[in-house]
Amino acid sequence: MIKDNNKNKQQQYDVMTELELSKLAEKIVGKMMRLKTVEDWFKHMAKTKLADNIDHDDLELTEEQYAIGQIAKLMTLLNLFQENEEYEKCAIVKRRLDIVNAMLKKYEDDNEI
């Protein structure tokens, strides 16, 4: 038994045997391995298409929120394609932007009332 010489606390500690220490170490390592395995599984699952679809569905975006996100994505693509002088792709993105802008137009009209 070891006494703590701290004046504020008088506690006694039992000394662990080598066997007890080994068992404790095995338990700790076993738990760490299980946690690592679970963490790896979650990381793997997070990368799957199913997880992506579930996450997207859980957001429960309104049509307006979805359209705003599409505008942001399409504007980024348009800038990239313009910088790379990929004008055919720019035309495709522009057509898609027109569709999404039309979708957003009805929300602008609602907000003006």
C-alpha positions in Angstrom: 0.0 0.0 0.0 1.3 3.5 -0.9 0.4 6.6 1.1 -0.1 9.9 -0.7 2.1 12.4 1.1 -0.1 15.3 0.0 -1.0 17.2 3.2 -4.5 18.1 1.9 -5.4 14.5 1.1 -4.7 11.4 2.9 -5.5 8.5 0.6 -4.1 5.0 0.3 -3.5 3.3 -3.0 -3.2 -0.4 -3.5 -0.2 -1.5 -5.6 -1.2 -3.4 -8.7 0.4 -6.7 -9.4 2.0 -7.3 -12.8 -0.8 -9.6 -13.7 -3.5 -7.0 -12.8 -1.6 -4.4 -14.7 -1.4 -6.7 -17.8 -5.1 -7.4 -17.6 -5.9 -3.7 -17.4 -3.6 -3.0 -20.3 -5.4 -5.7 -22.4 -8.8 -4.2 -21.6 -7.6 -0.7 -22.6 -6.1 -1.9 -25.8 -9.2 -4.0 -26.6 -11.5 -1.0 -26.1 -9.2 1.2 -28.2 -9.2 -1.4 -31.0 -13.0 -1.6 -30.9 -13.3 2.2 -31.0 -10.9 2.4 -33.9 -12.9 -0.3 -35.8 -16.1 1.5 -35.2 -14.5 4.8 -36.3 -13.2 3.2 -39.4 -16.7 1.7 -40.2 -18.3 5.2 -39.7 -15.7 6.8 -42.0 -16.3 4.1 -44.6 -20.1 4.4 -44.4 -19.9 8.2 -44.6 -18.2 7.9 -48.0 -20.9 5.7 -49.5 -23.6 7.0 -51.9 -26.3 5.7 -49.5 -24.9 7.9 -46.6 -24.8 10.8 -49.0 -28.4 10.4 -50.0 -29.5 9.9 -46.4 -27.6 13.1 -45.3 -29.1 15.0 -48.2 -32.6 13.8 -47.3 -32.1 14.7 -43.6 -31.5 18.3 -44.5 -35.1 18.6 -45.7 -34.3 21.5 -48.0 -37.1 23.7 -49.3 -37.2 24.1 -53.1 -35.9 27.7 -52.6 -32.9 26.5 -50.5 -32.1 23.8 -53.0 -32.2 26.3 -55.8 -29.9 28.7 -54.0 -27.4 25.9 -53.5 -27.6 25.0 -57.1 -27.0 28.6 -58.1 -23.9 28.7 -56.0 -22.6 25.4 -57.5 -23.4 26.4 -61.0 -21.8 29.9 -60.7 -18.6 28.2 -59.4 -18.6 25.9 -62.3 -19.3 28.7 -64.8 -16.3 30.6 -63.4 -14.0 27.6 -63.7 -15.1 26.8 -67.3 -14.6 30.5 -68.3 -11.1 30.5 -66.9 -10.3 27.4 -68.8 -12.0 28.7 -71.9 -14.4 25.7 -72.1 -17.2 27.7 -73.7 -19.3 24.7 -74.6 -19.5 23.8 -70.9 -20.3 27.4 -70.1 -23.3 27.2 -72.4 -24.6 24.1 -70.7 -24.2 25.6 -67.3 -25.8 28.9 -68.5 -28.9 26.9 -69.6 -29.1 25.2 -66.2 -28.7 28.6 -64.5 -31.6 29.9 -66.5 -33.8 27.0 -65.3 -32.8 27.5 -61.6 -33.2 31.3 -61.9 -36.7 30.7 -63.2 -37.4 28.5 -60.2 -36.2 31.2 -57.8 -38.1 33.9 -59.7 -41.4 32.7 -58.1 -39.9 33.2 -54.6 -38.8 36.7 -55.4 -42.4 37.5 -56.5 -43.7 36.1 -53.3 -41.4 38.3 -51.2 -42.5 41.5 -53.0 -46.1 41.1 -51.9 
